[in-house]
Amino acid sequence: MRGYTRHKGSRTGEFSARAVGFEKEAAAAKYLKERGYEILVRNFCSRNGEIDIIAKEGGTLVFAEVKYRKSSDYGMPQEAVDRRKIGRIVRTARYYLLKEGLPEDTPCRFDVVMILGGEISVIQNAFDA
C-alpha cells in the first residue's frame, strides 16, 4: 500500500496517523485544485506551527487547515480547530507573508477543509486573523 507507513511492531492494517494525515491532505489539495485553487505550498512549517495547504484563489491567498474524522462520533472535523490552533495558524501565516516578502495587507483568508468519512467540503473564511 503506497503512501502508508506502519509503526514498528504494529499489527497488519494499523497504519500511522501521519500517513493517514498525508493521504487526507493530498485529497484535500486535489479537491481544492479541482475547484480552481492554485496550490502553492503543502505543509509549510515554522517554529510557530504548520499550515497544511497554502493556495491562491483569484487574488486571495488562502491558508487552509485540513481536518479528518472517520465519523462524527467524536465531533465534526472543524471542531478540532480551536482557539490555540487558530493562533498558531495565524502566526505561521504572518511568518509566511514575511518570508515571501508579501505586504501585510495582502488579501488573505483562512479556510478549513473538512473530510468526514469520504466526503470533502470546505468552510471559506472559517476564522479571522
Backbone as ProteinMPNN parsed JSONL, in Angstrom:
{"seq_chain_A": "MRGYTRHKGSRTGEFSARAVGFEKEAAAAKYLKERGYEILVRNFCSRNGEIDIIAKEGGTLVFAEVKYRKSSDYGMPQEAVDRRKIGRIVRTARYYLLKEGLPEDTPCRFDVVMILGGEISVIQNAFDA", "coords_chain_A": {"N_chain_A": [[0.842, -1.18, 0.0], [0.931, 1.87, -1.11], [2.176, 4.956, 0.15], [1.544, 4.622, 2.807], [2.76, 4.105, 6.106], [3.963, 1.81, 8.463], [3.928, 1.478, 11.977], [6.692, 0.309, 13.83], [6.419, -2.921, 14.957], [3.682, -2.936, 14.891], [0.46, -4.389, 14.262], [-0.687, -5.973, 11.238], [-2.38, -3.811, 9.062], [-2.635, -1.676, 10.797], [-1.971, 1.563, 10.568], [0.176, 4.439, 10.539], [-0.792, 7.552, 12.022], [0.282, 9.763, 10.851], [0.735, 8.993, 8.19], [-1.889, 8.603, 7.325], [-2.806, 11.191, 7.667], [-1.205, 12.524, 5.758], [-2.22, 11.375, 3.416], [-4.891, 12.314, 3.502], [-4.48, 15.073, 3.385], [-3.415, 15.268, 0.829], [-5.656, 14.501, -0.643], [-7.328, 16.63, 0.013], [-5.913, 18.772, -1.136], [-6.132, 18.086, -3.831], [-8.917, 18.27, -4.121], [-9.304, 21.039, -3.651], [-7.809, 22.086, -5.782], [-9.292, 21.164, -7.973], [-11.405, 22.844, -7.727], [-10.536, 25.266, -8.536], [-8.51, 26.469, -7.038], [-5.119, 27.47, -6.745], [-2.532, 25.561, -5.838], [0.042, 26.416, -3.739], [1.894, 25.778, -1.673], [2.479, 22.931, 0.328], [2.205, 21.73, 3.625], [3.627, 23.821, 5.094], [6.025, 24.876, 7.334], [6.931, 26.455, 10.408], [8.59, 27.808, 13.293], [6.457, 28.442, 14.819], [4.339, 26.841, 14.064], [2.388, 24.835, 11.775], [1.076, 24.998, 8.472], [-1.295, 23.388, 6.613], [-2.058, 23.6, 3.856], [-1.205, 26.053, 1.51], [-2.627, 28.237, -0.658], [-3.827, 29.845, -3.665], [-6.638, 31.669, -4.544], [-8.202, 33.23, -6.994], [-7.406, 36.528, -6.421], [-6.727, 36.126, -3.833], [-4.904, 34.997, -1.056], [-4.858, 31.862, 0.406], [-4.953, 30.197, 3.422], [-5.091, 27.027, 4.439], [-6.457, 24.698, 6.662], [-6.514, 21.276, 7.209], [-8.825, 18.923, 8.271], [-9.691, 15.755, 9.459], [-12.068, 13.203, 10.046], [-13.151, 9.932, 10.757], [-15.789, 9.399, 11.32], [-18.661, 11.135, 12.655], [-18.819, 10.571, 15.297], [-17.148, 11.453, 17.367], [-17.353, 14.158, 17.17], [-17.416, 16.914, 14.811], [-15.15, 17.501, 12.061], [-14.23, 20.227, 11.854], [-14.473, 21.163, 14.423], [-12.16, 20.585, 15.725], [-10.451, 22.628, 15.295], [-9.407, 24.726, 17.317], [-9.152, 27.655, 19.494], [-6.454, 27.878, 20.253], [-5.138, 26.451, 18.195], [-5.903, 28.052, 16.028], [-4.514, 30.404, 16.666], [-1.835, 29.541, 16.31], [-1.876, 28.96, 13.558], [-2.407, 31.491, 12.462], [-0.136, 32.965, 13.319], [1.834, 31.534, 11.946], [1.025, 32.006, 9.327], [1.467, 34.769, 9.152], [4.249, 34.746, 9.357], [4.836, 33.405, 6.96], [4.005, 35.336, 5.065], [5.877, 37.353, 5.627], [8.315, 35.988, 5.12], [8.049, 35.493, 2.382], [8.092, 38.02, 1.421], [5.755, 39.452, 1.121], [3.267, 42.011, 1.353], [1.688, 43.003, 4.47], [-0.944, 43.651, 4.079], [-1.87, 41.986, 2.148], [-4.482, 40.353, 0.46], [-6.005, 37.882, 2.31], [-7.279, 34.746, 3.526], [-8.654, 32.348, 5.815], [-9.27, 29.036, 5.551], [-11.055, 26.012, 6.317], [-10.656, 22.73, 5.511], [-12.732, 20.09, 5.46], [-12.875, 16.676, 6.083], [-14.973, 14.127, 6.221], [-15.437, 10.922, 6.824], [-15.647, 9.787, 3.665], [-16.342, 12.13, 2.468], [-15.69, 15.389, 1.302], [-15.479, 18.792, 2.135], [-15.434, 22.401, 2.223], [-14.936, 25.108, 4.429], [-15.014, 28.338, 3.813], [-13.291, 31.279, 4.836], [-13.21, 30.525, 7.571], [-12.306, 31.445, 10.001], [-11.092, 34.531, 11.472], [-8.111, 36.569, 11.322]], "CA_chain_A": [[0.0, 0.0, 0.0], [1.769, 3.032, -1.292], [1.801, 6.131, 0.908], [1.315, 4.292, 4.204], [3.875, 3.54, 6.852], [3.493, 1.055, 9.608], [4.788, 1.603, 13.133], [7.412, -0.906, 14.162], [5.737, -3.775, 15.914], [2.221, -2.871, 14.804], [-0.159, -5.482, 13.539], [-1.075, -5.674, 9.867], [-3.574, -2.98, 8.959], [-2.555, -0.498, 11.657], [-1.072, 2.497, 9.905], [0.441, 5.624, 11.348], [-1.657, 8.722, 11.85], [0.983, 10.668, 9.932], [0.482, 8.528, 6.822], [-3.289, 8.9, 7.031], [-2.861, 12.647, 7.519], [-0.618, 12.872, 4.459], [-3.193, 10.956, 2.397], [-6.049, 13.207, 3.545], [-4.028, 16.385, 2.9], [-3.31, 15.145, -0.632], [-7.034, 14.51, -1.153], [-7.822, 17.997, 0.178], [-5.259, 19.596, -2.156], [-6.768, 17.736, -5.108], [-10.267, 18.837, -4.057], [-9.19, 22.49, -3.844], [-7.331, 22.332, -7.15], [-10.429, 20.929, -8.866], [-12.333, 23.963, -7.559], [-9.917, 26.49, -9.021], [-7.423, 26.97, -6.201], [-3.753, 27.164, -7.18], [-1.79, 25.109, -4.656], [1.383, 26.991, -3.713], [2.76, 25.061, -0.73], [1.859, 21.982, 1.26], [2.938, 21.511, 4.877], [4.556, 24.91, 5.401], [6.348, 24.83, 8.758], [7.765, 27.455, 11.061], [8.692, 27.467, 14.718], [5.141, 28.688, 15.413], [3.38, 25.809, 13.728], [2.342, 24.331, 10.403], [-0.137, 25.216, 7.69], [-1.408, 22.218, 5.747], [-2.053, 23.992, 2.439], [-1.266, 27.472, 1.165], [-3.095, 28.267, -2.041], [-4.325, 31.118, -4.153], [-7.911, 31.605, -5.248], [-8.331, 34.59, -7.504], [-6.34, 37.354, -5.874], [-6.678, 35.903, -2.384], [-4.037, 33.956, -0.521], [-5.68, 31.023, 1.284], [-4.261, 29.308, 4.352], [-6.11, 26.004, 4.695], [-6.23, 23.646, 7.645], [-7.243, 20.074, 6.834], [-9.235, 18.123, 9.422], [-10.323, 14.498, 9.05], [-12.689, 12.289, 11.006], [-13.792, 8.766, 10.124], [-17.233, 9.579, 11.511], [-18.951, 12.266, 13.545], [-18.995, 10.047, 16.652], [-16.374, 12.262, 18.318], [-17.451, 15.555, 16.763], [-17.165, 17.254, 13.419], [-13.741, 17.837, 11.854], [-13.912, 21.634, 12.098], [-14.446, 21.416, 15.862], [-10.786, 20.389, 16.191], [-9.713, 23.875, 15.088], [-9.729, 25.537, 18.483], [-8.504, 28.965, 19.589], [-4.987, 27.696, 20.289], [-4.74, 26.069, 16.838], [-6.068, 29.241, 15.197], [-3.38, 31.286, 16.978], [-0.628, 29.005, 15.653], [-2.034, 29.12, 12.109], [-2.282, 32.922, 12.147], [1.284, 33.337, 13.469], [2.577, 30.906, 10.847], [0.648, 32.735, 8.109], [2.213, 36.045, 9.179], [5.638, 34.419, 9.035], [4.875, 33.106, 5.531], [3.95, 36.621, 4.36], [7.174, 37.997, 5.837], [9.339, 35.195, 4.429], [7.854, 35.64, 0.938], [8.175, 39.43, 1.078], [4.419, 39.936, 0.769], [2.806, 43.014, 2.32], [0.731, 42.533, 5.461], [-2.317, 43.884, 3.613], [-2.2, 41.022, 1.093], [-5.778, 39.723, 0.744], [-5.845, 36.52, 2.822], [-8.376, 34.169, 4.299], [-8.362, 31.076, 6.462], [-10.288, 28.03, 5.256], [-10.917, 24.683, 6.915], [-11.109, 21.656, 4.632], [-13.239, 19.028, 6.327], [-13.062, 15.365, 5.473], [-15.761, 13.294, 7.124], [-15.534, 9.676, 6.07], [-15.117, 10.027, 2.321], [-16.879, 13.386, 1.951], [-14.833, 16.558, 1.495], [-16.093, 20.105, 1.947], [-14.56, 23.469, 2.708], [-15.519, 26.305, 5.036], [-14.206, 29.501, 3.481], [-13.308, 32.279, 5.928], [-13.617, 29.8, 8.785], [-11.974, 32.31, 11.147], [-10.351, 35.752, 11.131], [-6.779, 36.68, 11.936]], "C_chain_A": [[0.879, 1.233, 0.0], [1.253, 4.202, -0.449], [1.541, 5.872, 2.386], [2.615, 3.825, 4.827], [3.297, 2.831, 8.058], [4.454, 1.289, 10.762], [5.448, 0.261, 13.403], [6.641, -1.68, 15.229], [4.22, -3.727, 15.825], [1.703, -4.063, 14.02], [-0.524, -5.037, 12.127], [-2.354, -4.854, 9.879], [-3.573, -1.757, 9.858], [-1.515, 0.446, 11.072], [-0.928, 3.758, 10.732], [-0.516, 6.751, 11.021], [-1.025, 9.695, 10.864], [0.714, 10.271, 8.48], [-0.954, 8.827, 6.412], [-3.446, 10.401, 6.821], [-2.32, 13.106, 6.176], [-1.59, 12.539, 3.332], [-4.372, 11.922, 2.337], [-5.678, 14.614, 3.068], [-3.883, 16.375, 1.379], [-4.7, 15.176, -1.26], [-7.624, 15.916, -1.07], [-7.212, 18.922, -0.877], [-5.871, 19.344, -3.528], [-8.157, 18.353, -5.198], [-10.226, 20.346, -4.328], [-8.769, 22.83, -5.268], [-8.467, 22.176, -8.16], [-11.453, 22.068, -8.801], [-11.68, 25.295, -7.874], [-8.842, 27.094, -8.148], [-6.096, 26.599, -6.87], [-2.964, 26.801, -5.93], [-0.364, 25.648, -4.75], [2.34, 26.168, -2.874], [1.903, 24.093, 0.067], [2.783, 21.805, 2.444], [4.019, 22.564, 5.111], [4.768, 24.948, 6.91], [7.17, 26.035, 9.179], [7.861, 27.047, 12.52], [7.357, 27.657, 15.43], [4.141, 27.578, 15.151], [3.462, 25.423, 12.262], [1.017, 24.733, 9.768], [-0.177, 24.103, 6.659], [-1.304, 22.582, 4.272], [-2.087, 25.514, 2.352], [-1.58, 27.508, -0.317], [-3.494, 29.689, -2.409], [-5.646, 30.853, -4.858], [-8.217, 33.025, -5.694], [-7.151, 35.396, -7.002], [-6.149, 37.178, -4.389], [-5.759, 34.755, -2.036], [-4.852, 33.187, 0.517], [-4.773, 30.121, 2.114], [-5.303, 28.289, 4.803], [-5.617, 24.964, 5.69], [-7.099, 22.463, 7.252], [-7.556, 19.275, 8.095], [-10.047, 16.934, 8.941], [-10.906, 13.777, 10.253], [-13.305, 11.137, 10.228], [-15.303, 8.903, 10.177], [-17.42, 10.763, 12.444], [-19.146, 11.821, 14.998], [-18.296, 10.898, 17.712], [-16.355, 13.73, 17.907], [-17.116, 15.738, 15.293], [-15.711, 17.688, 13.252], [-13.391, 19.27, 12.236], [-13.86, 21.983, 13.584], [-13.046, 21.245, 16.455], [-9.924, 21.63, 15.983], [-10.125, 24.834, 16.202], [-8.932, 26.846, 18.486], [-6.977, 28.851, 19.567], [-4.45, 27.357, 18.895], [-4.832, 27.271, 15.904], [-4.904, 30.203, 15.417], [-2.108, 30.833, 16.29], [-0.698, 29.199, 14.141], [-1.818, 30.574, 11.715], [-0.827, 33.366, 12.264], [2.125, 32.761, 12.333], [2.261, 31.598, 9.531], [1.386, 34.072, 8.032], [3.678, 35.818, 8.833], [5.782, 34.125, 7.536], [4.877, 34.409, 4.721], [5.297, 37.336, 4.446], [8.266, 37.296, 5.034], [9.262, 35.388, 2.913], [7.91, 37.097, 0.482], [6.842, 40.03, 0.643], [3.959, 40.955, 1.801], [1.755, 42.446, 3.265], [-0.715, 42.739, 5.023], [-2.679, 43.015, 2.401], [-3.551, 40.395, 1.426], [-5.581, 38.245, 1.109], [-7.147, 36.055, 3.455], [-7.919, 32.81, 4.831], [-9.536, 30.133, 6.24], [-10.014, 26.772, 6.075], [-11.493, 23.692, 5.92], [-11.472, 20.492, 5.538], [-13.393, 17.741, 5.525], [-13.746, 14.498, 6.521], [-16.076, 12.014, 6.381], [-14.885, 9.903, 4.72], [-15.579, 11.334, 1.71], [-15.963, 14.551, 2.3], [-15.656, 17.813, 1.259], [-15.151, 21.152, 2.535], [-15.416, 24.587, 3.311], [-14.571, 27.445, 4.689], [-14.366, 30.528, 4.589], [-13.776, 31.658, 7.227], [-13.333, 30.601, 10.048], [-11.176, 33.502, 10.632], [-9.022, 35.777, 11.861], [-6.855, 37.495, 13.186]], "O_chain_A": [[1.492, 1.579, 1.01], [0.045, 4.414, -0.345], [1.335, 6.819, 3.145], [3.462, 3.227, 4.163], [2.261, 3.224, 8.595], [5.668, 1.301, 10.559], [4.835, -0.792, 13.226], [6.268, -1.135, 16.268], [3.536, -4.4, 16.595], [2.421, -4.663, 13.22], [-0.652, -3.841, 11.866], [-3.295, -5.16, 10.612], [-4.424, -0.882, 9.702], [-0.319, 0.153, 11.085], [-1.804, 4.1, 11.526], [-0.986, 6.884, 9.891], [-1.733, 10.376, 10.124], [0.488, 11.137, 7.635], [-1.208, 9.252, 5.286], [-4.142, 10.833, 5.902], [-2.905, 13.975, 5.529], [-1.764, 13.328, 2.402], [-4.807, 12.306, 1.252], [-6.485, 15.274, 2.413], [-4.196, 17.365, 0.718], [-4.899, 15.809, -2.297], [-8.336, 16.347, -1.977], [-7.912, 19.759, -1.448], [-6.1, 20.279, -4.294], [-8.53, 18.899, -6.236], [-11.006, 20.865, -5.127], [-9.309, 23.749, -5.883], [-8.585, 22.969, -9.093], [-12.267, 22.232, -9.71], [-12.213, 26.346, -7.518], [-8.305, 28.148, -8.488], [-5.976, 25.54, -7.485], [-2.752, 27.646, -5.06], [0.349, 25.373, -5.714], [3.462, 25.886, -3.296], [0.765, 24.39, 0.429], [4.002, 21.739, 2.288], [5.188, 22.23, 5.302], [3.808, 25.041, 7.675], [7.986, 26.559, 8.421], [7.272, 26.046, 12.93], [7.141, 27.108, 16.51], [3.2, 27.39, 15.922], [4.472, 25.653, 11.597], [-0.017, 24.8, 10.432], [0.785, 23.894, 5.919], [-0.556, 21.953, 3.524], [-2.881, 26.175, 3.022], [-0.89, 26.891, -1.129], [-3.496, 30.598, -1.579], [-5.76, 29.931, -5.665], [-8.46, 33.909, -4.873], [-6.004, 34.972, -7.151], [-5.483, 37.989, -3.745], [-5.82, 33.682, -2.636], [-5.464, 33.786, 1.402], [-3.943, 29.384, 1.582], [-6.279, 28.64, 5.467], [-4.515, 24.429, 5.571], [-8.291, 22.626, 6.992], [-6.664, 18.984, 8.892], [-10.963, 17.073, 8.13], [-10.313, 13.747, 11.332], [-13.906, 11.338, 9.173], [-16.008, 8.574, 9.223], [-16.451, 11.322, 12.959], [-19.589, 12.609, 15.834], [-18.799, 11.044, 18.825], [-15.433, 14.463, 18.265], [-16.603, 14.836, 14.63], [-15.104, 18.19, 14.198], [-12.365, 19.506, 12.874], [-13.265, 22.993, 13.961], [-12.78, 21.709, 17.564], [-8.785, 21.677, 16.448], [-11.049, 25.634, 16.056], [-8.138, 27.101, 17.581], [-6.301, 29.654, 18.925], [-3.435, 27.905, 18.465], [-3.943, 27.488, 15.08], [-4.368, 30.756, 14.457], [-1.375, 31.656, 15.743], [0.297, 29.559, 13.511], [-1.121, 30.857, 10.741], [-0.333, 34.077, 11.388], [3.023, 33.428, 11.82], [3.151, 31.761, 8.696], [1.872, 34.458, 6.969], [4.278, 36.606, 8.102], [6.754, 34.557, 6.914], [5.671, 34.558, 3.792], [5.792, 37.86, 3.448], [9.052, 37.948, 4.346], [10.291, 35.44, 2.239], [7.788, 37.378, -0.71], [6.808, 41.001, -0.113], [4.223, 40.794, 2.993], [1.022, 41.523, 2.91], [-1.617, 42.076, 5.536], [-3.668, 43.275, 1.715], [-3.756, 39.948, 2.554], [-5.059, 37.463, 0.314], [-7.991, 36.855, 3.86], [-6.945, 32.222, 4.362], [-10.653, 30.397, 6.684], [-8.878, 26.508, 6.472], [-12.657, 23.787, 5.529], [-10.637, 19.975, 6.281], [-13.967, 17.729, 4.436], [-13.173, 14.182, 7.563], [-16.867, 12.001, 5.438], [-13.688, 10.183, 4.647], [-15.252, 11.63, 0.561], [-15.515, 14.687, 3.438], [-16.431, 17.892, 0.305], [-14.201, 20.828, 3.248], [-16.464, 24.954, 2.778], [-13.457, 27.513, 5.207], [-15.427, 30.64, 5.203], [-14.643, 32.206, 7.907], [-14.034, 30.457, 11.05], [-10.657, 33.49, 9.516], [-8.831, 35.103, 12.873], [-5.839, 37.704, 13.849]]}, "name": "protein", "num_of_chains": 1, "seq": "MRGYTRHKGSRTGEFSARAVGFEKEAAAAKYLKERGYEILVRNFCSRNGEIDIIAKEGGTLVFAEVKYRKSSDYGMPQEAVDRRKIGRIVRTARYYLLKEGLPEDTPCRFDVVMILGGEISVIQNAFDA"}
